[in-house]
Amino acid sequence: MKRSYNALFLAVLMTLGSGCASTRMLKAPVAQDESTPAVFGTASTEEVSLRIDHVVWRNGPGSWSRKAYWDEYRVSVENHTDMPLRIEGVSLVDPLGTTVAATSERRELASQSKRNIRRYRDSGMKVKPGAAPAASIAVGTGLALGGTAVAGSVAATGFMGASGSSTVLAVGAGAALGGVTLVGVGIDRAIQNGKIQHALDARTLNQDPVPANGEREGSVFFPVVAAPHQLVLRYRTAEGQARELAVDLSPVLGGLHVATQ
């Protein structure tokens, strides 16, 4: 029995330590404002159209969690062909030319956000997670990518929907596990982590094929990516051909997460 308690205690500790204590669900999403664009970007070919309907950044309009370590891109993919198309990945290209894959796994979003922030600061870029985008904010000299070519390939790991949902252990406040009492903030954090992971999973664009002459909508989640340059959709046709479609984000999200001073 003691071994069972110890194992349960370790599992709880892993759950509590896997995320940021200050990130928690809001009772109601942050309201939109007049400055929010109607559409954040579009791109299309004869086969497919990609539209970014909204971007939810840390504590910004539409936020449903406080101090989130991720950005939510609400997208719509429209298939113009008579055969289904399969979405194989979505990624962002950042100002340093790095490709960042989408993921709905909460712990990976938080850890990758911290790595990205360190990487940007090491490059001399001033980063402020949650800073609202502004087209007039220029990225530092040498950081911006030129042209419209997709930099690198879309990473296969961390694809949307590849989520390891956190398990919330229902442990009553004051319950003793292995001689250690878990109370208050620890229990609340575990519950919040579980709620957040459930919301991420529920919102994520699913991996079902986009039907012939049909449309699929949903969200893709990314760790903090400052001043994203492009959003890249990778898909495969019914004939098995791999294709990519990119949306230019610089005009609308050029100052996202970038400090002005």
BAVO-858704 format. One line per 10 residues: their letters; for each residue x, y, z of N, C-alpha, C. Coordinates in steps of 0.001 Angstrom, whole numbers, plus 524288, in hexadecimal, padded with zeros to 5 digits. Example, Ala and Ser with C-alpha at 12.3 -4.5 7.8 and 13.67 -1.06 7.14 Angstrom:
% BAVO-858704
as = 83386 7E9C6 81E78 8300C 7EE6C 81E78 83390 7F31C 81E78 ~ 83232 7F736 81BA8 83566 7FBDC 81BE4 83264 8001E 81EBE
END
This chain:
% BAVO-858704
mkrsynalfl = 8033B 7FB4C 80000 80000 80000 80000 8035F 804E8 80000 ~ 807C1 804AB 802EB 80B2F 8092D 80328 80D6A 80A6B 7FDCE ~ 80EFB 8063E 7FAE3 81107 80713 7F5A6 80CF4 80999 7F221 ~ 80805 80803 7F2C6 803CD 80A3D 7EFAE 80333 81006 7F0C2 ~ 80355 81186 7F5C1 80302 81706 7F724 80794 81A1F 7F4D8 ~ 80C46 817EF 7F53F 810D9 81AA8 7F33B 8107A 81B85 7ED58 ~ 80EA6 81786 7EA89 80E18 81801 7E4E0 80A20 81C30 7E37A ~ 805C4 81C53 7E668 801C4 82048 7E57A 803DC 825B0 7E6A1 ~ 806DE 8261F 7EACC 80924 82B24 7EC4B 80CD3 82D28 7E813 ~ 81026 829AE 7E603 813BE 82B41 7E1DC 810D1 82D01 7DCFF
avlmtlgsgc = 80C80 82A3F 7DBC2 80961 82BB8 7D72F 8070F 8311E 7D7DE ~ 80543 8324D 7DC9E 8030E 83776 7DDAD 8073D 83BA5 7DD24 ~ 80BF4 83A96 7DF43 81029 83E5E 7DEEB 81194 83F87 7D944 ~ 81198 83B76 7D5F4 812C2 83C40 7D06D 80EA3 83FAC 7CDD9 ~ 809BC 83EDB 7CF65 8057F 84206 7CD3F 80600 847AA 7CEF6 ~ 8074B 84880 7D404 807AC 84DC4 7D616 80C48 850AC 7D3CA ~ 81082 84DF7 7D2D2 81538 85087 7D113 815A5 85128 7CB41 ~ 811C2 84F58 7C856 8123C 84F43 7C2A6 8105C 85439 7C006 ~ 80E88 8580C 7C2F4 80C91 85CC6 7C06D 80D9E 86183 7C3C2 ~ 80BC5 865F9 7C1EF 80CB0 86ADA 7C4B1 8084B 86BCA 7C886
astrmlkapv = 809CA 86D0B 7CD5F 805EF 86D9C 7D186 80228 8720A 7D072 ~ 803F3 8761A 7CDA5 800A8 87AB1 7CCF3 7FCEC 87A28 7C854 ~ 7FD86 87620 7C518 7FA12 8756A 7C0A0 7F517 872B9 7C265 ~ 7F0A0 87536 7C181 7EBBD 872F1 7C34B 7E741 874B7 7BFCF ~ 7E30B 871C2 7BFFF 7DE71 872ED 7BCD8 7DBC1 877E6 7BECC ~ 7D981 87AD1 7BB1D 7D663 87F5E 7BC72 7D099 87DDA 7BC93 ~ 7CD8C 880B0 7BF98 7C7F2 87F9E 7BFD0 7C54D 880FA 7BAA2 ~ 7C760 884DD 7B7E5 7C548 88668 7B2C9 7C9CD 88864 7AF7E ~ 7C9B3 8877B 7AA61 7CDEE 88956 7A6FF 7CE61 88F47 7A713 ~ 7D31B 89138 7A615 7D3FA 896D4 7A5A8 7D102 898D9 7A0E1
aqdestpavf = 7CE49 89D28 7A17B 7CB06 89F43 79D4A 7CE52 8A132 798B8 ~ 7CC1C 8A0DA 79402 7CE9D 8A303 78F61 7CE51 8A8F9 78F9F ~ 7D1AA 8AB8C 78C9B 7D159 8B13D 78C47 7D172 8B2E9 78690 ~ 7D0BD 8B7F2 785AE 7D040 8B9F2 78057 7D544 8B95F 77D38 ~ 7D9B5 8B8DD 77FDE 7DEAE 8B888 77D23 7DFDA 8B307 77B24 ~ 7DCAA 8AF29 77CA3 7DD94 8A9C9 77AF4 7DC3F 8A927 7752F ~ 7DFF9 8A759 77205 7DED2 8A6AD 76C60 7DA7F 8A2B3 76B84 ~ 7D77D 8A377 76749 7D35F 89FBD 765F7 7D5C0 89A92 76441 ~ 7DA02 89AD3 76155 7DCDE 8963B 75F92 7E2AE 89773 7600F ~ 7E5B6 893B4 76204 7EB43 89497 762F0 7EEAA 89310 75E47
gtasteevsl = 7EC72 890A2 75A5F 7EF86 88F46 755CA 7ECFD 88AF7 752A8 ~ 7EDFE 88AEB 74D83 7EBE0 886E6 74A16 7EFEB 8856E 745F6 ~ 7EF40 880C6 743D4 7F262 87EFD 73F61 7EF39 87AC3 73CA7 ~ 7EFF6 87A33 7378D 7ECDC 87652 734BB 7EF9A 8748F 72FC3 ~ 7EE2D 86FE7 72E12 7EFC0 86DC2 72908 7EACB 86BA5 7267A ~ 7EB61 8691D 721FF 7E6D7 866B8 71F84 7E4BA 86231 722C9 ~ 7E812 85FE8 7260E 7E67B 85B5D 72924 7E43B 85CC0 72E7C ~ 7E68F 86095 73112 7E541 86177 7368D 7E5B7 86739 737EE ~ 7E293 868DB 73BBF 7E2E5 86E20 73DF8 7E3DA 86DB3 743CC ~ 7E6FF 87134 745D6 7E82F 8715F 74B64 7E70A 876D8 74D61
ridhvvwrng = 7E3E7 87728 7517D 7E286 87C32 753C5 7E394 87C09 759A5 ~ 7E60C 8801A 75BA5 7E6E2 8809B 7614A 7E2BC 8845D 76353 ~ 7DEDD 88239 765F1 7DA6B 88554 767A9 7DB9F 8889C 76C7B ~ 7DEFA 886A0 76FE0 7E03E 8898E 774A7 7E538 88760 77707 ~ 7E7F9 88AA8 779C6 7EC93 88909 77CC5 7EBD0 88AD5 78260 ~ 7EC36 88734 785F4 7EB99 88861 78B83 7F0FA 88807 78E09 ~ 7F309 88C6F 78FB8 7F81C 88C6B 79252 7F767 88D43 7982E ~ 7FB91 88CD8 79B0F 7FB8C 88D18 7A0C8 7F883 891D2 7A2D0 ~ 7F436 890CC 7A57F 7F0DA 894C2 7A7E3 7EE59 89879 7A3EA ~ 7EE80 8971D 79EE3 7EC40 89A76 79ADF 7E685 89957 799F1
pgswsrkayw = 7E419 89C13 79631 7DE90 89B49 794F7 7DD65 89596 793A8 ~ 7D961 8937C 79620 7D7ED 88E0C 79546 7DA96 88A35 798E9 ~ 7DE3E 88C09 79C31 7E0F7 88884 79FCA 7DD2B 885DD 7A37E ~ 7DDF2 880CC 7A44F 7DAA5 87DDD 7A7F5 7DDCA 87BC2 7AC94 ~ 7E2D0 87D37 7ACC6 7E622 87BCB 7B137 7E9AC 88065 7B283 ~ 7EB61 880A6 7B762 7EEAB 884FC 7B92B 7F46A 88383 7B8AF ~ 7F791 88711 7B692 7FD34 8865F 7B60B 7FE9B 88149 7B341 ~ 7FC09 8805B 7AEE5 7FD05 87B95 7ABEA 80265 87BBC 7A957 ~ 804E7 8773B 7A908 809E2 876B5 7A64F 808F3 8745A 7A0E7 ~ 8053B 87683 79E1E 8042A 874B9 798D4 800F0 878DA 795FB
deyrvsvenh = 800C0 87858 790CF 7FD59 87B84 78D85 7F9BE 877D9 78A93 ~ 7F4E6 87972 78A06 7F0F8 87653 7874F 7EFAF 878DC 78215 ~ 7F074 875F1 77DE1 7EF2E 877C3 778A7 7EA4F 874D8 776D8 ~ 7E60F 877A1 77628 7E136 87542 77455 7E128 87570 76E5E ~ 7E123 870E5 76BFF 7E1CF 87095 76659 7DD35 86DD3 763C2 ~ 7DCB7 86ED7 75EB1 7D8D7 86C39 75B74 7DB9E 86A52 75689 ~ 7DAF4 86549 7554F 7DD50 862F6 750AD 7D8EA 86139 74D0D ~ 7D8E8 86353 7484C 7D4CD 86210 74486 7D712 85F00 73FFA ~ 7D4AC 85A99 73EC8 7D65C 85728 73A93 7D33B 8585D 735A5 ~ 7D5EC 859CC 73174 7D342 85B24 72C92 7D318 85699 728B9
tdmplriegv = 7D4F4 85213 72A43 7D535 84DA5 726A5 7D0B1 849D8 72798 ~ 7D049 8460E 7242A 7CC2A 84219 7249B 7CDED 83D55 727B3 ~ 7D27C 83DB1 72A38 7D48D 8396B 72D61 7D64A 83B8C 732AC ~ 7D624 8384A 736BE 7D7C8 83A25 73BEC 7DD8C 83BA9 73BF9 ~ 7DEDF 83F64 73F63 7E443 840FC 74056 7E593 83FE3 74608 ~ 7EA46 83E17 746FE 7EBE0 83CF8 74C64 7EFC0 84119 74E4A ~ 7EE7F 84394 752B9 7F20D 84755 75528 7F63A 84439 75816 ~ 7FB1C 84555 756EE 7FF57 84266 75959 80265 84589 75D59 ~ 801E1 84A93 75D6C 804AC 84DA7 76149 803C8 8536F 76086 ~ 80469 8565D 764C0 80427 85C10 76498 808BA 85E19 767CE
slvdplgttv = 80B5C 86212 765D6 80FE3 8642A 768AB 81039 86A09 767F1 ~ 81369 86C86 76B39 814C3 87203 76AA6 81A86 87270 76935 ~ 81BCD 87661 7661D 82137 877C4 76513 8224A 87CDD 767F4 ~ 82623 87CD2 76B86 82719 88170 76EBF 82B2B 88501 76C31 ~ 82C49 8898B 76E7D 82FDE 88D52 76C0D 83570 88B53 76B6A ~ 836DD 88739 76E3A 83C17 88505 76DC5 83C56 880B1 769B4 ~ 837EF 87FA5 7671F 837C1 87B9A 7632D 836C1 87630 76554 ~ 83567 875DA 76A4C 83465 870D5 76CD7 82EC1 86F2F 76BFE ~ 82DEA 86A3C 76AB5 828B0 86814 76A16 826D8 865D9 76F46 ~ 82253 8679A 77111 8201F 865EE 77610 81B04 86318 77502
aatserrela = 81AB4 85E2D 77686 81615 85B01 77574 811BF 85BFD 77964 ~ 80CEB 85B4A 777AA 80865 85BB1 77B1B 8081D 856E8 77EA4 ~ 8061B 857AF 78345 80518 85362 786E0 800B3 854F8 78A88 ~ 7FDC7 8513B 78C72 7F9B0 85262 7904A 7FB30 8504D 795A8 ~ 8001A 84EC8 7965E 801D3 84CAC 79B62 803A7 85128 79EE1 ~ 800F2 851E5 7A332 801C8 85665 7A69A 80760 856E1 7A88F ~ 80993 852A0 7AA5E 80EDD 852D5 7AC7F 812E2 8543F 7A859 ~ 81238 85233 7A39D 815D3 85372 79F61 8154D 85928 79DC5 ~ 8108F 85B36 79DBC 80FC8 860B9 79C78 812AE 8643D 7A056 ~ 81248 862F1 7A550 814DD 86622 7A950 81ACC 865BE 7A8F2
sqskrnirry = 81CD7 86103 7A879 82286 8605E 7A85A 824DC 862AC 7A35C ~ 8222F 861EB 79EEA 8242D 86419 79A04 823E1 86A07 79A00 ~ 81FE2 86C3F 79C7A 81F80 871F2 79CDF 8243B 87428 79FB2 ~ 825BA 871B0 7A3F6 82A3B 87392 7A6F4 82F3B 8731B 7A3C2 ~ 82FC6 86ED8 7A0CD 83469 86E40 79D81 83485 87262 7993C ~ 82FF4 87369 796E0 82FB9 87765 792C7 8312C 87CC6 794D7 ~ 82F15 87E1F 79969 8302E 88343 79BB4 83600 883E4 79CAE ~ 83884 87FD1 79EBF 83E2E 88016 79F9C 84115 880AF 79A6D ~ 83F54 87DD6 79679 841E0 87E01 7915E 8417C 88372 78EF3 ~ 83CDF 885DE 78F5E 83C34 88B18 78D3A 83F9B 88F09 79021
rdsgmkvkpg = 83FA9 88EB5 7953B 842BD 89268 79855 84891 891BA 79753 ~ 84A3D 88CDD 7969E 84FBF 88BE4 79560 8513E 88E46 7901B ~ 84D6B 88EBB 78C91 84E70 890F7 78763 84E41 896EB 7876D ~ 84CD9 8992D 78BE6 84C7D 89ED4 78C54 8470E 8A0FD 78B97 ~ 84342 89D90 78B13 83DE2 89F3F 78A45 83B4C 8A04D 78F93 ~ 838BA 8A4C7 79013 83609 8A620 794EB 83097 8A3B7 794E0 ~ 82FAD 8A02A 79887 82AD5 89D2E 79896 827A3 89E83 79D71 ~ 82293 89F0D 79CAF 81EF0 89FD8 7A0FF 81A24 89C7E 79FF5 ~ 819DA 897BD 7A23C 81552 89454 7A14F 81031 89721 7A27B ~ 80CB3 89720 79EB6 807AF 899B1 79F5B 80765 89F09 79CD4
aapaasiavg = 80BD6 8A11A 79B08 80BB4 8A634 79863 80863 8A5C0 79375 ~ 804AF 8A950 792E4 80115 8A91F 78E70 803F2 8AA5A 78965 ~ 80253 8A805 7850B 804E3 8A910 7800B 803BC 8AE8E 77E1D ~ 8077D 8B0B4 77B4D 806C6 8B5DA 778E3 80A0E 8B5F8 77400 ~ 807A6 8B72B 76FA8 80A64 8B70D 76AA9 80EE0 8BAF3 76A85 ~ 80E87 8BF0B 76DD3 8128E 8C31F 76DB2 8176D 8C19C 770B5 ~ 81730 8BD52 773C6 81BB6 8BBA4 776D7 81F33 8B85F 77354 ~ 823D0 8BA32 7724A 8275E 8B768 76ECB 82AB7 8B39E 771D4 ~ 82BA1 8AF18 76F8B 82F1F 8AB53 771EE 834AE 8AD2B 77113 ~ 83825 8AC0E 774C9 83D84 8ADE2 77499 84059 8AC81 76F8D
tglalggtav = 8440A 8AFB2 76E0E 84707 8AEDF 76943 84988 8A981 76941 ~ 848EA 8A6BF 764E0 84B48 8A196 76463 847DC 89D35 76649 ~ 84368 89E78 768B7 84003 89A60 76AC3 83B9E 8990E 766FF ~ 839E6 89CDC 763F0 8356A 89BF1 76090 836FE 898B8 75BCE ~ 83377 8953B 75A36 83469 89217 7558F 832B6 89523 750C6 ~ 83580 89488 74C85 83406 89723 747B3 830EA 8937F 7443D ~ 82DB9 895B5 740CE 82ACD 8928E 73D15 82650 88FA7 73F95 ~ 8241B 88BEC 73C88 81F90 88909 73E62 82077 88331 73E71 ~ 82546 88187 73D6F 8265D 87BEC 73D57 825EA 879A2 742CA ~ 82422 874D0 74310 823B7 87224 74818 82925 8707B 749C8
agsvaatgfm = 82ABC 871F8 74E73 82FE7 870A0 7506A 82FC4 86B4E 752FF ~ 832AD 867A4 750DC 832E8 86277 75339 82E0B 85F4F 7523C ~ 82DCE 85AC6 75490 82953 8574E 753EB 8260E 85748 758D4 ~ 8212B 855C6 7584E 81DA5 85591 75CC3 81F26 850FB 76030 ~ 82008 85204 7652A 8218C 84DD0 768BD 81D0B 84A0F 76985 ~ 81E2B 84510 7694F 81A09 8412A 769D8 818A6 8404F 76F8A ~ 81C69 8411E 7730F 81B59 8403D 77890 81839 844C5 77AB8 ~ 81507 8439F 77EA4 811ED 847B5 7810D 80D48 84956 77DCF ~ 80BA7 84621 77A0E 80735 84783 776BC 80243 847E7 779F0 ~ 7FEE4 84B69 7783F 7F9F6 84C4C 77AFC 7F726 84725 77BEF
gasgsstvla = 7F51B 8469F 78091 7F23D 841E5 781ED 7F5AF 83DBE 78450 ~ 7FADB 83E39 783E7 7FE57 83A60 7864F 7FF07 83BDB 78BF7 ~ 7FADC 83B5F 78ED4 7FAB6 83D75 79423 7FAE5 83938 79832 ~ 7FE08 83A39 79C45 7FE17 836AF 7A0B2 7FB18 8393E 7A519 ~ 7F61D 8387B 7A557 7F2D0 83B37 7A91A 7F472 83A00 7AEAF ~ 7F4B9 83E19 7B1DA 7F618 83D68 7B748 7F191 83AFD 7BA36 ~ 7F2CF 837AB 7BDE8 7EECF 8352D 7C110 7EE48 83806 7C634 ~ 7E995 839A9 7C767 7E89F 83C3F 7CC58 7E736 83827 7D063 ~ 7EA39 837E4 7D486 7E933 83423 7D8A2 7E5B5 836AC 7DCB5 ~ 7E14C 8343E 7DDA5 7DD91 8366E 7E15C 7DF44 83509 7E6DD
vgagaalggv = 7E261 83867 7E92F 7E450 8378A 7EE76 7E20E 83BC7 7F1E6 ~ 7DF4D 83A5E 7F5E0 7DCE1 83E27 7F951 7E0E4 84173 7FC21 ~ 7DFA6 84663 7FD12 7E329 849CF 7FFE3 7E454 84772 8053C ~ 7E958 8473B 8067C 7EAE2 84520 80B7E 7EBF4 83F55 80B61 ~ 7EB54 83CAF 806D4 7EC4B 83717 8068B 7F214 83608 8071D ~ 7F385 83244 80A44 7F8FB 83102 80B3A 7FAB5 82CC9 8077A ~ 7FEE5 82DD2 80482 800FE 82A0C 800D8 806BE 82949 80218 ~ 80838 82480 803B6 80DA5 8236B 804E4 80FC7 826EA 80919 ~ 80C95 8288A 80CAB 80E42 82BD6 810F4 80E6A 83195 80FA0 ~ 80D17 83311 80ACE 80D26 83888 8093E 80790 83A4E 80829
tlvgvgidra = 8061D 83EC3 80A11 800D7 840C7 80959 800B0 844B2 804E2 ~ 7FD1F 843A7 80123 7FC70 84734 7FCC0 7F7A3 84A8B 7FDBD ~ 7F866 84FA1 7FDFB 7F40C 85321 7FF29 7F431 857E1 7FBA7 ~ 7EFD8 85AB2 7FBB6 7EF92 85FE6 7F979 7F161 8606C 7F3E5 ~ 7F59A 86366 7F343 7F74B 864ED 7EE09 7F8D3 8604C 7EAB0 ~ 7FB1C 85C3E 7ECF5 7FCAF 857AF 7E9E7 7F812 854EE 7E76D ~ 7F3F3 85416 7EA70 7EF47 85188 7E864 7ECB0 854F1 7E444 ~ 7EC5D 85A07 7E557 7E9F7 85D9B 7E198 7ED01 85DA8 7DC79 ~ 7F22E 85D7D 7DCD1 7F563 85D8F 7D81E 7F471 858B0 7D4CF ~ 7F412 85432 7D75C 7F309 84F5F 7D47E 7EDC6 84F9D 7D1B3
iqngkiqhal = 7E9D8 851B6 7D45D 7E4AC 85232 7D203 7E4D5 855F3 7CD60 ~ 7E776 85A64 7CE07 7E7E4 85E33 7C9CB 7EABE 85BE8 7C516 ~ 7EEF3 85909 7C619 7F1E6 856A0 7C1D2 7EE79 852E7 7BEB0 ~ 7EB4F 84FE0 7C172 7E7D0 84C3F 7BECB 7E3B8 84F0F 7BB8E ~ 7E17D 8533C 7BDAB 7DD8E 85643 7BACF 7DFE9 858B3 7B5E7 ~ 7E49E 85ACA 7B672 7E72A 85D43 7B1FF 7E850 85948 7ADB7 ~ 7EA5E 854B3 7AF39 7EB82 850BF 7AB44 7E690 84EF7 7A880 ~ 7E25F 84E70 7AB6C 7DD62 84CE8 7A907 7DBA1 85103 7A517 ~ 7DC35 85603 7A66C 7DAA0 85A34 7A2DE 7DE11 85A45 79E00 ~ 7E321 85964 79EA8 7E6A5 85931 79A28 7E508 854D3 7966E
dartlnqdpv = 7E401 85044 7989A 7E272 84BCE 79560 7DD53 84CD3 7928D ~ 7D990 84F2F 79555 7D464 8500C 79311 7D488 85400 78E9C ~ 7D81E 857CC 78EE0 7D854 85BE7 78AF1 7DBA5 85A77 78631 ~ 7DF17 856A6 786C5 7E2F7 85585 782BE 7E080 85388 77DB5 ~ 7E25E 85591 77954 7E0C1 853CB 7742A 7E1D4 84DF6 773B9 ~ 7DDC3 84AEC 772A9 7DE89 84540 77298 7E136 84380 76D8F ~ 7E2E1 83E98 76D8A 7E601 83C93 76945 7E2C5 839D0 7650C ~ 7DDA4 83A41 76565 7DA61 837EC 76152 7DB6C 83AAC 75C21 ~ 7DB1B 837E5 757BC 7DBE9 83A60 752A9 7D7F8 83EC3 751BB ~ 7D9B0 842B8 74EDB 7D619 846D8 74D39 7D2E2 844A2 748BC
pangeregsv = 7CDBB 84451 74950 7CA84 841B0 74549 7CAB1 84474 7400C ~ 7C960 84196 73BF6 7C932 843CB 736B3 7C58A 84879 73692 ~ 7C775 84CC1 73462 7C46B 8519C 73408 7C228 8532F 73953 ~ 7C51B 85208 73D6C 7C355 85331 742B8 7C742 8566E 745BA ~ 7C63D 85723 74AB9 7C958 85A99 74DFE 7CA06 8582E 75364 ~ 7CE7A 85938 755CA 7CF5F 85792 75B31 7D184 85C2D 75E3C ~ 7CF63 85D00 762EF 7D0F5 8615F 7663D 7D2CB 85F65 76B86 ~ 7D62B 8625D 76DFA 7D80E 86101 77328 7DCBC 86456 77490 ~ 7DF16 8631F 778F8 7E384 86626 77AE3 7E885 862F7 77AB5 ~ 7ECCB 865AD 779B9 7F1FC 8635D 77A4D 7F4E8 866AB 77E4E
ffpvvaaphq = 7F7D9 8640D 781AF 7FA6F 866B1 78607 80057 86687 78555 ~ 802C9 86AF8 786A0 80870 86B6A 7863C 80A9D 86DA0 78B53 ~ 80F6A 86C2F 78CA6 81207 86EF4 790EA 812D7 8749E 78F62 ~ 814AD 877C8 79309 8158C 87D4C 791ED 81970 87DDF 78D77 ~ 817B2 88031 78929 81AF9 88157 7849F 81A8F 88730 783A3 ~ 81EC4 88A01 7847C 81EB5 88FA8 783DD 81EDD 8911E 77E11 ~ 81BBB 894FC 77CAA 81B9F 89713 7775B 81BA4 892CC 7733A ~ 817CB 88F3F 77341 817D0 88AEE 76F7B 817B7 88CE5 769E2 ~ 81AC0 88A4F 76696 81B42 88BF7 76122 8172E 88960 75DA5 ~ 8166C 88445 75E5A 812BC 8815B 75B1D 81017 87D15 75E49
lvlryrtaeg = 80B4E 87BD4 75CCF 808BA 8770D 75E86 80886 87375 759CA ~ 80A59 86EB2 75A69 80AE3 86B0D 75614 80763 8664A 756EF ~ 8041A 8652D 75328 800D1 86085 75328 80356 85C72 74F9D ~ 8040E 857CA 751A3 805F5 8537D 74E6C 8017C 84F9D 74DC2 ~ 80058 84E30 748E6 7FC04 84A9F 747DF 7FD8B 846C8 74398 ~ 7FA52 842C3 742E9 7FB47 83ECA 73EF1 7F64C 83DF9 73BCA ~ 7F6E3 83DD5 736B0 7F269 83D17 73337 7F0B3 83768 73331 ~ 7EC2F 83665 730D3 7EA37 8310B 7307E 7EDE5 82D96 72D59 ~ 7F0EF 82FF9 729DC 7F4B4 82D00 726BB 7F9D2 82C12 7299D ~ 7FA33 82E1D 72E78 7FEDC 82D46 7319C 8030A 8316A 73104
qarelavdls = 801E7 835AC 72E52 805BD 839CE 72D8F 805E2 83D63 73254 ~ 80A9D 83E71 7343D 80B57 841DD 738C3 80BC0 84782 736F4 ~ 808D0 84AE1 7396E 808BB 8506C 737FA 80923 853D1 73CE1 ~ 80ABE 858B6 73C13 80AE7 85C8D 74049 80861 8619E 73E82 ~ 805DF 86442 7423D 80369 86954 74136 804B5 86CE1 745CD ~ 806B7 87188 744AD 80873 87518 748CD 80555 87A26 748D0 ~ 80438 87C1C 74D83 801A8 8812E 74E3B 8059E 884EE 7508D ~ 80634 88978 74E3A 809C0 88D7F 75032 8074A 8901E 754F7 ~ 80A01 88FE3 75960 807EF 8920D 75E3A 80A55 89750 75FAE ~ 80E89 898C5 75D1B 81169 89D7C 75EA0 80E12 8A272 75ED5
pvlgglhvat = 80A95 8A35A 75B09 80799 8A83F 75B2B 80415 8A8CC 75FF3 ~ 8023E 8A46D 7620A 7FE7B 8A4B0 76656 800F8 8A356 76B9C ~ 804A3 89FB8 76BAD 806D5 89DD0 7709D 80C95 89F3F 7713F ~ 80E5B 8A34E 76E7A 813D5 8A4B8 76EA0 815F2 8A613 773FF ~ 812B0 8A806 77785 81493 8A983 77CB4 812DF 8A5EA 7810D ~ 810A1 8A163 77FBC 80EAD 89DE1 783C6 81313 89C15 7875D ~ 8125C 89CBC 78C66 81614 89B2B 7907C 81B3A 89E2A 79034 ~ 81B5A 8A28C 78D77 82020 8A5A9 78D03 81FAF 8AA77 7907F ~ 823A5 8AB53 793C5 823A9 8AFD8 7973A 824B9 8B4C8 7940A ~ 82200 8B8F7 79547 822AF 8BDE2 79268 8272C 8C116 79498
q = 828DF 8C000 7994E 82D31 8C2E8 79BB6 83106 8BF1C 79E3A
END
